[in-house]
Amino acid sequence: MPRPVRSGNTPNDQPKYTVEKSDLPLHCPLPEMSLWNSHPKVYLPIEATGKAKCPYCGTEFTLLASEDSGSKATI
């Protein structure tokens, strides 16, 4: 399950999320975001570089390496 890197005070204000391979294909907004319908769903290509940024809201996503996927620590 995607995890926010830091918390804030309002819905969808998480600027960064870490995701695992089990979360793919990646799209924004994520279903667990409080304002999941805040913009059209867009699929983000994260597999090649390990990073992706939503063109609508600017949320940044980082893909955990496979050897780290069992870890609960965020980047």
CNS distance restraints for C-alpha pairs under 8 A (distance, minus, plus):
assign (resid   1 and name CA) (resid  19 and name CA) 6.73 0.50 0.50
assign (resid   1 and name CA) (resid  20 and name CA) 7.15 0.50 0.50
assign (resid   1 and name CA) (resid  22 and name CA) 7.75 0.50 0.50
assign (resid   1 and name CA) (resid  23 and name CA) 6.31 0.50 0.50
assign (resid   2 and name CA) (resid  17 and name CA) 6.23 0.50 0.50
assign (resid   2 and name CA) (resid  18 and name CA) 5.66 0.50 0.50
assign (resid   2 and name CA) (resid  19 and name CA) 4.65 0.50 0.50
assign (resid   2 and name CA) (resid  20 and name CA) 7.07 0.50 0.50
assign (resid   2 and name CA) (resid  23 and name CA) 7.06 0.50 0.50
assign (resid   3 and name CA) (resid  17 and name CA) 5.44 0.50 0.50
assign (resid   3 and name CA) (resid  18 and name CA) 5.52 0.50 0.50
assign (resid   3 and name CA) (resid  19 and name CA) 6.80 0.50 0.50
assign (resid   3 and name CA) (resid  74 and name CA) 7.25 0.50 0.50
assign (resid   4 and name CA) (resid  14 and name CA) 6.10 0.50 0.50
assign (resid   4 and name CA) (resid  15 and name CA) 7.88 0.50 0.50
assign (resid   4 and name CA) (resid  16 and name CA) 5.95 0.50 0.50
assign (resid   4 and name CA) (resid  17 and name CA) 4.42 0.50 0.50
assign (resid   4 and name CA) (resid  18 and name CA) 6.57 0.50 0.50
assign (resid   4 and name CA) (resid  74 and name CA) 7.91 0.50 0.50
assign (resid   5 and name CA) (resid  14 and name CA) 7.36 0.50 0.50
assign (resid   5 and name CA) (resid  15 and name CA) 7.83 0.50 0.50
assign (resid   5 and name CA) (resid  16 and name CA) 5.50 0.50 0.50
assign (resid   5 and name CA) (resid  17 and name CA) 5.48 0.50 0.50
assign (resid   5 and name CA) (resid  18 and name CA) 6.92 0.50 0.50
assign (resid   5 and name CA) (resid  74 and name CA) 6.16 0.50 0.50
assign (resid   5 and name CA) (resid  75 and name CA) 6.94 0.50 0.50
assign (resid   6 and name CA) (resid  14 and name CA) 6.58 0.50 0.50
assign (resid   6 and name CA) (resid  15 and name CA) 7.88 0.50 0.50
assign (resid   6 and name CA) (resid  16 and name CA) 7.36 0.50 0.50
assign (resid   7 and name CA) (resid  13 and name CA) 7.90 0.50 0.50
assign (resid   7 and name CA) (resid  14 and name CA) 6.28 0.50 0.50
assign (resid   8 and name CA) (resid  13 and name CA) 6.15 0.50 0.50
assign (resid   8 and name CA) (resid  14 and name CA) 6.53 0.50 0.50
assign (resid   9 and name CA) (resid  13 and name CA) 7.29 0.50 0.50
assign (resid  11 and name CA) (resid  33 and name CA) 6.98 0.50 0.50
assign (resid  11 and name CA) (resid  34 and name CA) 5.32 0.50 0.50
assign (resid  11 and name CA) (resid  35 and name CA) 6.20 0.50 0.50
assign (resid  12 and name CA) (resid  33 and name CA) 5.90 0.50 0.50
assign (resid  12 and name CA) (resid  34 and name CA) 6.38 0.50 0.50
assign (resid  12 and name CA) (resid  35 and name CA) 6.24 0.50 0.50
assign (resid  14 and name CA) (resid  59 and name CA) 7.08 0.50 0.50
assign (resid  15 and name CA) (resid  58 and name CA) 7.21 0.50 0.50
assign (resid  15 and name CA) (resid  59 and name CA) 4.78 0.50 0.50
assign (resid  15 and name CA) (resid  60 and name CA) 6.07 0.50 0.50
assign (resid  16 and name CA) (resid  59 and name CA) 5.69 0.50 0.50
assign (resid  16 and name CA) (resid  60 and name CA) 4.66 0.50 0.50
assign (resid  16 and name CA) (resid  61 and name CA) 5.73 0.50 0.50
assign (resid  16 and name CA) (resid  62 and name CA) 7.75 0.50 0.50
assign (resid  17 and name CA) (resid  59 and name CA) 7.60 0.50 0.50
assign (resid  17 and name CA) (resid  60 and name CA) 6.32 0.50 0.50
assign (resid  17 and name CA) (resid  61 and name CA) 4.85 0.50 0.50
assign (resid  17 and name CA) (resid  62 and name CA) 6.37 0.50 0.50
assign (resid  18 and name CA) (resid  61 and name CA) 5.60 0.50 0.50
assign (resid  18 and name CA) (resid  62 and name CA) 4.74 0.50 0.50
assign (resid  18 and name CA) (resid  63 and name CA) 5.84 0.50 0.50
assign (resid  18 and name CA) (resid  64 and name CA) 6.58 0.50 0.50
assign (resid  18 and name CA) (resid  74 and name CA) 6.40 0.50 0.50
assign (resid  18 and name CA) (resid  75 and name CA) 6.85 0.50 0.50
assign (resid  19 and name CA) (resid  23 and name CA) 6.15 0.50 0.50
assign (resid  19 and name CA) (resid  61 and name CA) 6.82 0.50 0.50
assign (resid  19 and name CA) (resid  62 and name CA) 6.10 0.50 0.50
assign (resid  19 and name CA) (resid  63 and name CA) 4.95 0.50 0.50
assign (resid  19 and name CA) (resid  64 and name CA) 6.07 0.50 0.50
assign (resid  20 and name CA) (resid  24 and name CA) 7.31 0.50 0.50
assign (resid  20 and name CA) (resid  63 and name CA) 5.68 0.50 0.50
assign (resid  20 and name CA) (resid  64 and name CA) 5.37 0.50 0.50
assign (resid  20 and name CA) (resid  65 and name CA) 7.72 0.50 0.50
assign (resid  20 and name CA) (resid  66 and name CA) 7.82 0.50 0.50
assign (resid  20 and name CA) (resid  69 and name CA) 6.02 0.50 0.50
assign (resid  21 and name CA) (resid  63 and name CA) 7.21 0.50 0.50
assign (resid  21 and name CA) (resid  64 and name CA) 7.50 0.50 0.50
assign (resid  21 and name CA) (resid  66 and name CA) 7.39 0.50 0.50
assign (resid  21 and name CA) (resid  69 and name CA) 7.68 0.50 0.50
assign (resid  25 and name CA) (resid  43 and name CA) 7.13 0.50 0.50
assign (resid  25 and name CA) (resid  44 and name CA) 7.69 0.50 0.50
assign (resid  26 and name CA) (resid  43 and name CA) 5.77 0.50 0.50
assign (resid  26 and name CA) (resid  44 and name CA) 5.55 0.50 0.50
assign (resid  26 and name CA) (resid  45 and name CA) 7.26 0.50 0.50
assign (resid  26 and name CA) (resid  46 and name CA) 7.28 0.50 0.50
assign (resid  27 and name CA) (resid  41 and name CA) 6.45 0.50 0.50
assign (resid  27 and name CA) (resid  42 and name CA) 5.38 0.50 0.50
assign (resid  27 and name CA) (resid  43 and name CA) 4.13 0.50 0.50
assign (resid  27 and name CA) (resid  44 and name CA) 5.49 0.50 0.50
assign (resid  28 and name CA) (resid  41 and name CA) 5.60 0.50 0.50
assign (resid  28 and name CA) (resid  42 and name CA) 5.51 0.50 0.50
assign (resid  28 and name CA) (resid  43 and name CA) 6.57 0.50 0.50
assign (resid  28 and name CA) (resid  44 and name CA) 7.40 0.50 0.50
assign (resid  28 and name CA) (resid  54 and name CA) 6.59 0.50 0.50
assign (resid  29 and name CA) (resid  33 and name CA) 6.64 0.50 0.50
assign (resid  29 and name CA) (resid  35 and name CA) 7.92 0.50 0.50
assign (resid  29 and name CA) (resid  36 and name CA) 5.32 0.50 0.50
assign (resid  29 and name CA) (resid  37 and name CA) 7.04 0.50 0.50
assign (resid  29 and name CA) (resid  38 and name CA) 7.34 0.50 0.50
assign (resid  29 and name CA) (resid  39 and name CA) 7.17 0.50 0.50
assign (resid  29 and name CA) (resid  40 and name CA) 7.80 0.50 0.50
assign (resid  29 and name CA) (resid  41 and name CA) 6.04 0.50 0.50
assign (resid  29 and name CA) (resid  42 and name CA) 7.50 0.50 0.50
assign (resid  30 and name CA) (resid  36 and name CA) 6.16 0.50 0.50
assign (resid  31 and name CA) (resid  36 and name CA) 5.61 0.50 0.50
assign (resid  32 and name CA) (resid  36 and name CA) 6.88 0.50 0.50
assign (resid  37 and name CA) (resid  41 and name CA) 7.83 0.50 0.50
assign (resid  39 and name CA) (resid  56 and name CA) 6.92 0.50 0.50
assign (resid  39 and name CA) (resid  57 and name CA) 7.91 0.50 0.50
assign (resid  42 and name CA) (resid  54 and name CA) 7.63 0.50 0.50
assign (resid  44 and name CA) (resid  52 and name CA) 6.29 0.50 0.50
assign (resid  44 and name CA) (resid  53 and name CA) 7.47 0.50 0.50
assign (resid  44 and name CA) (resid  54 and name CA) 7.07 0.50 0.50
assign (resid  45 and name CA) (resid  52 and name CA) 6.57 0.50 0.50
assign (resid  46 and name CA) (resid  50 and name CA) 5.09 0.50 0.50
assign (resid  46 and name CA) (resid  51 and name CA) 5.24 0.50 0.50
assign (resid  46 and name CA) (resid  52 and name CA) 5.25 0.50 0.50
assign (resid  46 and name CA) (resid  61 and name CA) 7.90 0.50 0.50
assign (resid  46 and name CA) (resid  62 and name CA) 7.71 0.50 0.50
assign (resid  46 and name CA) (resid  63 and name CA) 6.92 0.50 0.50
assign (resid  47 and name CA) (resid  51 and name CA) 7.78 0.50 0.50
assign (resid  47 and name CA) (resid  63 and name CA) 7.59 0.50 0.50
assign (resid  50 and name CA) (resid  62 and name CA) 5.69 0.50 0.50
assign (resid  50 and name CA) (resid  63 and name CA) 4.79 0.50 0.50
assign (resid  50 and name CA) (resid  64 and name CA) 7.45 0.50 0.50
assign (resid  51 and name CA) (resid  60 and name CA) 7.31 0.50 0.50
assign (resid  51 and name CA) (resid  61 and name CA) 5.61 0.50 0.50
assign (resid  51 and name CA) (resid  62 and name CA) 4.62 0.50 0.50
assign (resid  51 and name CA) (resid  63 and name CA) 6.20 0.50 0.50
assign (resid  52 and name CA) (resid  60 and name CA) 5.84 0.50 0.50
assign (resid  52 and name CA) (resid  61 and name CA) 5.17 0.50 0.50
assign (resid  52 and name CA) (resid  62 and name CA) 6.69 0.50 0.50
assign (resid  53 and name CA) (resid  58 and name CA) 5.73 0.50 0.50
assign (resid  53 and name CA) (resid  59 and name CA) 5.64 0.50 0.50
assign (resid  53 and name CA) (resid  60 and name CA) 4.41 0.50 0.50
assign (resid  53 and name CA) (resid  61 and name CA) 6.16 0.50 0.50
assign (resid  54 and name CA) (resid  58 and name CA) 4.81 0.50 0.50
assign (resid  54 and name CA) (resid  59 and name CA) 5.34 0.50 0.50
assign (resid  54 and name CA) (resid  60 and name CA) 6.53 0.50 0.50
assign (resid  62 and name CA) (resid  75 and name CA) 7.92 0.50 0.50
assign (resid  64 and name CA) (resid  68 and name CA) 6.00 0.50 0.50
assign (resid  64 and name CA) (resid  69 and name CA) 5.94 0.50 0.50
assign (resid  65 and name CA) (resid  69 and name CA) 6.32 0.50 0.50
